[in-house]
């Protein structure tokens, strides 16, 4: 996944629909992001992801994921199933091609389209028939594809205002939205680079792990210190070299088994 591209969005956060809490809002965000990129296509550059290459307000596309760094305390990532055609200033979703005009048209028709369901229409096609802004067949297919695709929504929060110990950790990841949401606490604050790395988008970087107990580095250091302490005791107490060797092996086996059990 070396194909990473970035566009700097400093001062333009209001242009993007960032509060994603439903499939409809995910669709709005995808349309906003696509339009934003196409209107600034000359600034849409390939990058090598490093700790210094990503900043606040940046939009990064890596593989089929889009990362948006909204603020110092908040960033999120969603699936971005679109391909950007720079020459045509168009987007592709499988065999569907849309330009800026189509994107604007879809956005303008969405409110009518969704309000049709409240009037009893059962499908997008049926609702579209009675809409004031009728969408073309390819535009309807585009909306259907996005609404039925996995959003893959993951948000990182540094939430000082709602912090409540291990019930609502200061640093945490929120997955999905609405009733499907769940939270995983973090021991450290994440930088934009570290957040991207969670998704395996940075070449030759190890996979991230969930640890069962304590902070992983603190716990490993604790085990090492305990092991070193008992080795010193064994060295002092066991003067016979054979007994000393057996004691060393026991200490090593016990500490390793304990670490495997709790880590």
RACOR-V380721 format. One record per residue. RES is the residue in one small letter. SS is DSSP state (alpha for helix, beta for strand, coil for the rest). PHI is phi as a letter, one per 30 degrees, with the letter a starting at -180 (999 if undefined). Layout:
# RACOR-V380721
<<RES	SS	PHI> <RES	SS	PHI>>
This chain:
# RACOR-V380721
<<x	coil	999> <x	coil	d> <x	coil	d> <x	beta	c> <x	beta	b> <x	beta	b> <x	beta	b> <x	coil	d> <x	coil	b> <x	coil	d> <x	coil	i> <x	coil	b> <x	alpha	e> <x	alpha	d> <x	alpha	d> <x	coil	c> <x	coil	d> <x	coil	c> <x	coil	d> <x	coil	c> <x	coil	b> <x	coil	a> <x	alpha	d> <x	alpha	d> <x	alpha	d> <x	alpha	d> <x	alpha	d> <x	alpha	e> <x	alpha	d> <x	alpha	e> <x	alpha	d> <x	alpha	d> <x	alpha	d> <x	alpha	d> <x	alpha	d> <x	alpha	d> <x	alpha	d> <x	alpha	d> <x	alpha	d> <x	coil	b> <x	alpha	d> <x	alpha	d> <x	alpha	c> <x	coil	d> <x	beta	c> <x	beta	d> <x	coil	b> <x	coil	c> <x	coil	d> <x	coil	b> <x	coil	e> <x	coil	c> <x	coil	d> <x	coil	c> <x	coil	b> <x	coil	d> <x	coil	i> <x	coil	d> <x	beta	c> <x	beta	c> <x	beta	c> <x	beta	b> <x	coil	i> <x	coil	c> <x	beta	c> <x	beta	c> <x	beta	c> <x	beta	b> <x	beta	c> <x	beta	d> <x	beta	a> <x	coil	d> <x	coil	c> <x	beta	a> <x	beta	b> <x	beta	b> <x	beta	b> <x	beta	b> <x	beta	d> <x	coil	b> <x	coil	d> <x	coil	c> <x	beta	c> <x	beta	c> <x	beta	c> <x	coil	d> <x	coil	d> <x	coil	d> <x	coil	h> <x	beta	b> <x	beta	c> <x	beta	b> <x	beta	b> <x	coil	h> <x	coil	c> <x	beta	c> <x	beta	c> <x	beta	b> <x	beta	c> <x	alpha	d> <x	alpha	d> <x	alpha	d> <x	alpha	d> <x	alpha	d> <x	alpha	d> <x	alpha	d> <x	alpha	e> <x	alpha	d> <x	alpha	c> <x	alpha	d> <x	alpha	d> <x	alpha	d> <x	alpha	d> <x	alpha	d> <x	alpha	d> <x	alpha	d> <x	alpha	d> <x	alpha	d> <x	coil	d> <x	coil	j> <x	coil	d> <x	coil	c> <x	coil	b> <x	alpha	d> <x	alpha	d> <x	alpha	d> <x	alpha	d> <x	alpha	d> <x	alpha	e> <x	coil	c> <x	coil	d> <x	coil	d> <x	coil	c> <x	coil	d> <x	coil	d> <x	coil	d> <x	alpha	d> <x	alpha	d> <x	alpha	d> <x	alpha	d> <x	alpha	d> <x	alpha	d> <x	alpha	e> <x	alpha	d> <x	alpha	d> <x	alpha	d> <x	alpha	d> <x	coil	c> <x	coil	c> <x	coil	d> <x	coil	d> <x	coil	i> <x	coil	d> <x	beta	b> <x	beta	b> <x	beta	c> <x	beta	b> <x	beta	c> <x	coil	c> <x	coil	d> <x	coil	d> <x	coil	c> <x	coil	d> <x	beta	b> <x	coil	h> <x	coil	d> <x	coil	d> <x	beta	b> <x	coil	d> <x	coil	e> <x	beta	c> <x	beta	a> <x	beta	c> <x	beta	c> <x	beta	c> <x	coil	i> <x	coil	b> <x	alpha	h> <x	alpha	d> <x	alpha	d> <x	coil	d> <x	beta	a> <x	beta	b> <x	beta	b> <x	beta	d> <x	beta	b> <x	coil	d> <x	coil	b> <x	coil	d> <x	coil	c> <x	coil	d> <x	alpha	e> <x	alpha	d> <x	alpha	d> <x	alpha	d> <x	alpha	d> <x	alpha	d> <x	coil	e> <x	coil	c> <x	coil	i> <x	coil	c> <x	coil	c> <x	coil	e> <x	coil	i> <x	coil	c> <x	coil	d> <x	coil	d> <x	coil	d> <x	coil	b> <x	coil	c> <x	coil	c> <x	coil	d> <x	coil	b> <x	coil	h> <x	coil	d> <x	alpha	e> <x	alpha	d> <x	alpha	d> <x	alpha	d> <x	alpha	d> <x	alpha	d> <x	alpha	d> <x	alpha	d> <x	alpha	d> <x	alpha	d> <x	alpha	d> <x	alpha	d> <x	alpha	d> <x	alpha	d> <x	alpha	d> <x	alpha	d> <x	alpha	d> <x	alpha	d> <x	alpha	e> <x	alpha	d> <x	alpha	d> <x	alpha	d> <x	coil	c> <x	coil	d> <x	coil	d> <x	alpha	d> <x	alpha	d> <x	alpha	d> <x	alpha	d> <x	alpha	d> <x	alpha	d> <x	alpha	d> <x	alpha	e> <x	alpha	d> <x	alpha	d> <x	alpha	d> <x	alpha	d> <x	alpha	d> <x	alpha	d> <x	alpha	d> <x	alpha	d> <x	alpha	d> <x	alpha	d> <x	alpha	d> <x	alpha	d> <x	alpha	d> <x	alpha	c> <x	coil	d>>
